[in-house]
Amino acid sequence: MKSAPLKILQIHPFLRGDGLNPRAGGKSRLSLQLSRALALNGQTVAIFPFPEPILEKTYPIENGAFPLSLLPTAKIPPLKKIGSYFWTASRLALADRSGHAARMGAMYLAGLEDAVKEFRPDIIHSQDSFSDFPLFFHALGLRIPLLLTHHTNIAGKHLESYRRLIFTSEAMRTLVCGGSGPLFERARLIRPAVSALFSDPAISVTGRRKGILFVGGLRVDKGLQNLLEAYAHSSALRKVPLRICGIGPEQERFTQFARSHRIPAMFLGRVSPEGLRNELLAAELLVNPSPGEAFSLALVEAMCCGTAALGWKPQMEETEQLLRMECGIGFDPAGSPPDALAEIILAWLGRRDVSSVRYRERLAASARKFFSMERYTAENLAAYREVLEEG
């Protein structure tokens, strides 16, 4: 017997995750994909993009025959409730305690209360580990089950507020929740999915490959400096072309470093999803030597393109267990000097078994099957129904 459709209010950064910035970040893109997939699955979905101050009316979001609704997050309270909302907002434990913050808080309270009254959700699902949304949720005395997908690689805020904490990797669940206790009991594992742009079985992975690819923000926490230092220490690695997808605050410094050490690096800047797929299909190896991730979508997008990856060691080890095959190299930059990274990369590039078409096709097939949106949607729905059955 088919379960009754659910009404799901999704709290995620809609505007930052769509066409305005296609590489806005994994959680932004994945959140919107989940909302679209849930609607296509037959659920009723509305997006409440807190804390983006969306005013005026509800807007439809095109999604084939199953549109989404974009709800206003902030409204001017009715005159008789302005004082109450402002007083409540001024007492919230927000970092900004200014009068302006209290006025905005009052508008957020009015927007959330109206959204809940009009939409009447069964579930509220947040995608931002550091959001202050739970403070507004509790201030209104809402009793709707509240869930969080914890996308970040450090522990988020207000975690005690959520009926379920959904983690994208075992490593992050253990880091945040330990091995027991109330948080651990409320935690569940749901690995992310990749979009059809990368997982379509019709995409051929047999084309010619050359060089190394880095994908991510040009920031210290993404680890590009580790890769550039490896190039600087190895004349053999400097014979391998490097292409870099991403933008960020350290771009000028990284560009100057590459130039001064004669590293054959091409900085491509912001790349569209289609452009990224083409880069992944053309690379021999994705190298993202980050010191830590929650769960990097770039690594599994690469695997879906038949491209092995060097990345955060806990994720690589966990992914190889899930796919039951060798997927690349787990790397810990804290325990590896630059010359060691160069040696690891060159050793992989020199292996015939992982450069074969057969290996790339097997890797792509395994990754596309596991990291499917269908599986991800079904597992999120199971988490929703589990919470509702608890009452």
Secondary structure by P-SEA (a helix, b strand, c coil): ccccccbbbbbccccccccccccccaaaaaaaaaaaaaaaabbbbbbbccccccccbbbbcccccbbbbbcccccccccccaaaaaaaaaacccccccaaaaaaaaaaaaaaaaaaaaacccbbbbcccccaaaaaaaaaccccbbbbcccccccccccccccbbbbccaaaaaacccccccccccbbbbbbbbcccccccccccccccbbbbbbccccccccaaaaaaaaaaccccccbbbbbbbcccaaaaaaaaaaaacccccccccccaaaaaaaaaaccccccccccccccaaaaaaaaacbbbbccaaaaaaaaaaaccccbbbbbcccccaaaaaaaaaaaaaccccccaaaaaaaaaaaaaaccaaaaaaaaaaaaaaaaaac
